[in-house]
Amino acid sequence: MFNYIRKRFGSHIRERSRRRARLVSKDGRCNIEFGNVEQSRFVFLIDIWTTILDLRWRYKMTIFISAFLGSWFLFGLLWYVVAYIHKDLPEFNPSINHTPCVENINGLTSAFLFSLETQVTIGYGFRCVTEQCATAIFLLIFQSILGVIINSFMCGAILAKISRSKNRAKTITFSKNAVISKRGGKLCLLIRVANLRKSLLIGSHIYGKLLKTTITPEGETIILDQVNIEFIVDAGNENLFFISPLTIYHIIDKNSPFFHMAAETILQQDFELVVFLDGTVEATSATCQVRTSYIPEEVLWGYRFAPIVSKTKEGKYRVDFQNFSKTVAVETPHCAFCLHNEKEAKAKEKKGFDNPAFVLSEVSETSDTKM
């Protein structure tokens, strides 16, 4: 009993580790790590805008808060230094006729508050710059300009992060599994994709890449070798009318990498099918790409998708997403090669073949008979 449990647990762990070994996750994230990069990480600061946009929200908000608090405190120190040099602070006991550079700065706290009021343009009126110091006027101008730059950059980065077309991709969903069955008399690999919004994706294009490990005739092992997979949609591959779920399919012919696979051997294969959908968001005109992937355990041989679109009594078309990834078992050829040979055999039965070695010999009949 213990050996049986250990064996089942070991097979479960191996299955889970195999499922995790994928380049693209189901939600489109790439599972890849860069090591021993010769370039310094400071090269990412050259394109600081893209770096900020690619950061996660927790890091972005940390930078956002640190930028404002840091600039307020830095200029607060500078205003304190100006007041200290000009001897405007109470510890210097200024005379009654003394005109300070900034009115009502009594310490570091009041200098920080004046820096905050200046950069965010609150302007309470209690503290203000006088015409006594040119240094204070220059510092006021410099902080105002730098504050506008920080506000524009940080607010623009947050707005761009919110409005990125990457979020639009989350409302495009693919079926959990891919299926293989006959369609139009041909063996096909089918995948279902749906747009969860009523707004369309303009100029949509669907294609795929099969990732596998191949060995060249020269003996070179290529990991993650990419093979193009052409998908067909009955509505047309370009400018899809993507208002209702579509079923895309790949014809498994002699040029397909699935041609030599069979129902019993597909689970033994080592590949990953990555499907891409490119389009333009109708509302923002920004390009959008949706990705997902399928490993051999997620490709069901001998199934088709259940119907999903129906018509109500009111004349409306209803999409039942409960059946979106539901599959139904159907009669399917054992392999694409078997279906191809079966078609060739049927085609040969309809044709006649001449045998050049066949010779027709005439037999003469004799009328002599013995009594």
Residue, then its C-alpha position, 0 to 999 in steps of 0.5 A: m500500500f505504501n509503495y502504491i501511494r509513493k508511486r502515485f505521488g511520484s507520478h503526480i509530482r512528475e506530471r506537475s513538473r512537466r506541466r510547469a515546464r512551459l515557455v508561455s503560461k495560459d494567461g500569456r506571461c513568458n517564463i524565461e530568465f536571462g543570465n550572465v548578461e554582459q551589459s550593465r543594468f544601468v542601460f535600462l535607465i537610458d529608456i527610463w520611460t519603458t522601464i517605469l511602464d514595465l514595473r509592477w504597480r507596487y514598485k511604481m507607486t513606491i517610486f511615485i511616492s518617493a519622488f514627491l517626498g524626496s523632492w519636497f524634503l530636498f528643497g526643504l533643506l535648501w530653503y533651510v540653508v538659505a534661511y540659515i545663511h541669510k540669518d533669518l532663523p530665530e536663533f540668530n535674533p534678527s532685528i526688527n528691521h531685518t527682511p528675511c528671504v522667506e517670511n515665517i521660516n522658523g526651522l526645518t519643519s516650516a522650511f519643509l512646509f514651504s517647499l510642499e506649498t511651493q511645489v504643489t502650488i498650494g500657496y497658503g500665503f503665510r509664507c512667501v519669498t521676498e525680493q531681498c534674496a536673488t538666491a531665493i528667487f532662483l530657487l523658487i523658479f527652479q523648484s517650480i519648473l522641476g515640480v512640473i516635470i516630476n508631476s508630468f512624468m509620474c502622472g503620465a506614467i500612471l495614466a499610460k500604465i492604466s491605459r495600456s492595451k495589455n489590459r485589453a488582452k485580459t478580455i480575450t480568452f482562449s479555450k482551456n484545451a485544444v481538440i483534434s477532430k475531422r472538419g470538412g473531411k480533413l483532420c484539424l486541430l481546433i481552438r476556440v477564442a472569444n472576445l468578452r467585450k462588445s467593442l471589436l479588435i480591428g485588423s485581427h490576425i491569428y497565428g501560432k508557433l510550435l516550440k519543440t526540441t529538434i536535432t539537426p542532421e549535423g547533430e546540433t540540438i536546438i531547444l525551443d525550435q519554432v515552427n510556424i503553424e497556420f490557423i484558418v478561420d471560416a470568416g477569413n484570417e484578416n479583419l476578423f468580425f470578432i463579435s462572437p466566439l470563433t473556432i480557429y483550426h489548423i489543417i493537419d496535412k503532410n506539411s503539418p508537424f502534427f502529421h506523424m502524431a497519433a492518438e496514442t503517441i501525442l502524450q509522449q511528444d514534447f512540444e508547446l503550441v503557442v497561439f497569438l492574436d494581434g489586433t488594434v483596440e477600437a477605442t484607443s487605436a493601440t496595438c494589442q497581442v494576446r497569447t496562450s499555450y497548449i502542451p500535449e496534455e491539453v490537446l484532446w484527440g477525438y473531441r470537438f467543441a460543444p455548441i455555444v451560440s443560440k438564438t432566443k425567442e426575442g430574435k437575439y443571439r445568445v452566447d453561453f460561455q458555460n460551454f465555451s471549453k466543453t468538449v464532446a467525443v466524436e469519431t476521429p481517425h487514429c492518425a492523420f497518416c491513416l486518414h491520408n492513406e484511406k483517402e488515397a485508397k478510396a481514390k484508387e478504387k474509383k480509377g482503373f489501371d492498365n496492366p502492360a504485361f497482360v496479353l489477351s489470347e484467343v482460343s479457337e473453337t473446334s466443331d469436330t466431335k467424337m461419337 
